[in-house]
Amino acid sequence: MSDVLVRRLVPEDTWTAYAIFRRSLADLLTRQGQSWPWVEHDETEWLQWRSLFEHLEATADEAWGAELDGQLVGYARSIRRADTRELTEFFTLPEAQGKGVGRTLLARAFPATGVRHRSILATSDPAALSQYLRHGMRASTVLYAFEGRPEPPAALPTGLQALRMHEVPPEDRVGIIARIDDQILGSRRDEDHAWLATRGPGWLLMRHDSPVGYAYGGSRQGPIATLDPRDMPAAIGVVETDALATSDESLSFTVPLANTAATDYLLGRRYRLDAFTMHLLEDHPVVATDRYILTSPPFFL
């Protein structure tokens, strides 16, 4: 067997990393009886993912690739937001699995040093989950995508307002979101919100001039965060109202099952659960999953 060469990723690896992700996930879905066919050099699909992969590349803390015979066959990447390190990607091509590639990559990309908290949004792949457990990670909750066509939601409760983010001065908006994230996620993440603002509309939820949450809509829904779980249905309703006015497409919300306010609301409105499951893993519980809906697609919180 050829020796594995481990090196840091460079910007020129972005397309190859995406191709490894797609092929690896297509293989996992096939083994689980689902389907997401991989088409080599599908430019239309790549355009849908390119912004995300370029964001992950530009804001990575640790990013490592593994080569066999001069070809990149796997990679792992993490981000650091304040005192949290989150593994965003960990994928190895099917033909390179079982050769020690994954173990080597994870050790480089996901160290415990220098941070107080680590998290992973993991697929249900048994081999990867085994690696994460060996790194001291433990399951916090299961994640499902709730999909459906929105119906007109109820009006916002008295005293609750939804302000378009662009209507709030940037210096105020950044601080407000950071304080909400500190309480719900345990760390602020200004870089991610700057990217999220380029994807579609966002709202700040205010009650009597006090911030109580935020929500993002557009072509991909989430994240949504509310300091009080009871405000979660209203926050989802803001996204639904915008979708009804701008598009006839269905919506998809990636929801921790611990968020019973969201799950009860969406099930009551006939959203259905997608078969694909993910797991939020943490080395110790920090994320308030009862008050959060994830970024979509769920590569990071």
N, C-alpha and C positions, 0 to 999 in steps of 0.2 A: 504494500500500500504506500502511496506517495505521502510524504510528510505534509502536514497542514501548516500553511503559512498564515499567521495572524498579523494583520496590519490595521492601521487606522483608516477609516473611510475618508474619502475625499469627495468634493462636490461632483466630480465626474462619475461617481458610482451611483448617482441618484436613480437613474433609469434601471440599472441592473438590480439595485436593492428592491425597487418596486416589482420587477419581474420575479425575483426570488419570493417576495411576499405573496404574489398572486399564484404562482405555481404551488407553493407550499400550502396555502390555504385551500386551493382547489383540490389538492390531494387529500387534505384532512376532511373536507366536505364529502368527497367521494367515498372515503372510508366510513363516513357516518350515514351514508345513504342519501346524501343531498347532492346538489349540483351547482357549480359555478364554473363553467368551462373556461379554460385558459386559451386565449388566442394570441399567438406571438405577434408583438408589435401592433396591437390594437390601439391606434392613435386616438380614436374617439374616447375610449375608456381611459387612456392615459391622461388626457386633458381633464377628465373629471377628478383625477387623483393627484395631479402634478403639484398643485398649490400646497396640499397637505404634506407631501413628501419633501418639497423644498422648504417648508416651514420646519419640519422635523430635523432636516439636515442643518438648517441655519441656526437652530436654537439648541442643538444637542450638547450634552455635557460629556458623555462618553459614547463613541461610535466606532465599532470595530467590525472588520470583515475577515472571513476565512477563505483562503484560496487552496484549491487542489489542482495540481497540474496547470497552474497559471490562470485558473478560472475562479471567479468569486462564486462560492457555493452556499454561503450563509453569512448572516450579519446580525448584530445586536446593537441596539442604540438606547440610550437613556437621556432624560432631561433632568435638570436640577432646578427646582423652584424653591428659593429660600432654603429651608432645612429639610426639604423632601426630595428624594431621588425617585423618579418613576421610570420603569422600563417601558418604552414605547413600542419597541419591536424586537422580536427574537425569532428568526426564521432560518431554516436550513432546507435546501433542496432535498427531495425524497431520496435521491441516489447517494447523498452524502451523509444521511442520518446513520447513527450507530457507529460512527468513526471517531468520536470524541470531539467533533467540531462544536457542537452545542455547549458542552461543558466548558470548553476553553473560552468561547465567546462570552458566556454569561459571567464568568469570573472577571473578565476585563471590563465589561460594560455595566455591571451592576454591583459595584463594591458597596459595603456598608459603612465605610469610613467617611467621615466628614459631614454626615447628615444624621438627623434624629429620627427620620421616618422614611420608609421605603414602601412603594406600592407597585402593583402590576395589574393591568387589565388582561387577563389570560383567557385563551381559548380552552376548550375541554380536551386538548391533546394530552394523553396520559404521559408521554415521554417528557413534554415540557413541564407539566405540572409536577412531576417527580423532581425535576431539576429545581423548581421554585421552592418546593418543600425543603429540599436539602439546604437551601439558602436561608432558611428560617422564616419563610413566608407562610401565612395562614389565611384561610378563606374568611372574608368578611361578609359577603353576600353574593348571590347569583344575579346575573344581569340578563334581561330579555328585551328584545325589540318589540314594541307594541305598534302595530301597523293598522291604518284604517283611514277612511275618508272623514274629514271633520264635519260636524254639524254645528249650527250656530250655538255658541255657548251662552250661558246666562250672563247678564250684565255684571260688571265688576261690583263687588260689595261696596256699600257706602263707605266713603273715606279712603278707598284704595284707588290709586291712579297708576297708569302705565305711561311713562314718558319715553318717547323715542330717545335713544342714547345720543343721537347727534344734536338733540335740543339741549343737552346738558353740557356746560363748559368742560373741555377735556380735563382740566386740572381737578375739577370736582368729580367727574365721572370715574377717573382712574382710582382716586382715593376711596370712593364709595364701593366700587367693585372689590378693591383689595380688602376692605374691612369685612365684606360679606364672605369672601373666599377664606380669609383667616379663620372665621368662625366655623365654616362648613368643611373646608378642605384642610385646614391647618397651615396653609401657606398662600401667599399672593402669587399671581402669575401674570404679570403685566404683558409679557411677550405673547402669551397665548390669546389674551383678549384683543391685543392689537391685530392679530391675524384673524380672529373671529369676526372682528368688525368689518373686514373686507369681504366676507362671504354673504352677508345679508343683513336684514334689519335686526336691531336689538332694542330692548326696553329695560328701563329701570322701574321697579315697582316701589311706589311711595305711599305711605299712610301718614296723613297729617304732616307732610314735609319730612318724614323720616324714612330712610331707605329700608325696605324689607325684603328685596330680592331683585333678581334680574332674569331675563329670558332672551334667547336667540331663536330666530326663525329663518325663513328663506328656504333655499333648496335643500338644506340639511338642518334638522331641528336639534336644538340644544347647543350648549348646556342651559339648564334652568336651575336656579337656586332660590330657595326662600328660607328666611330665618325661622319662620313658623310653618310647620307642615300644613297647617290649615289653609295657607295661602297658595299651596301648590296647584289646586284645580284652577284657580283664577289665573295663575301664571301660564299654565298650559292653554287656557282659554284665550289669552292674548295672542299666542302663536296661531291658534286655530282661526281666530277672527281675521288675522292678516292673510292666512292661507286662503280662506274663503273669498277674500276680496281680490287676490292676485293670481290664483292658480286653481285648477281643478284636479290637481294631483293628490294622491294619498300622502299621509304624513307617517313618520316613523320616529318614535321616541325610545331611546335606550334607557331602561329604567331598572334600578336596583329593586329587587323584590322586597327589600326592607322599607322601601318608600310606599307604604300602604295607601297614603293619600293619593298618590299618582296612580297606582295600580287599580284601586277601587274606582277612581274617576274614569280611567280609560276603558276598563272592562264594562263599566256602566254605559259607555257610549259606543259599544260594540267594536272596539279595537281588538285585533286578534294578536296572539303571540306568535312570533316567528320561531321556527324550530331551533335556530342557532342560539346557543347559550354561551355566556362568558362568565368569568368569575373575577370579582375584585379581591385581590390578595394584598395583605399588609403585614409588615413585621410586628406591628401592634396597632390596635384600632384607633384611628384618628378621624377618618372621613365620616361625616354625618350623613349616611346614605339614606336616611329617612326624609331628607330635605333636598335631594339632589337628583337631577336627570342629566345624563352624561352628554359630552360632546359627541357629535355624530359625523363621521364614523368613529367608533370608540377606540382610538389609539392612545388617548390620554384623558385624564379626568377633566 
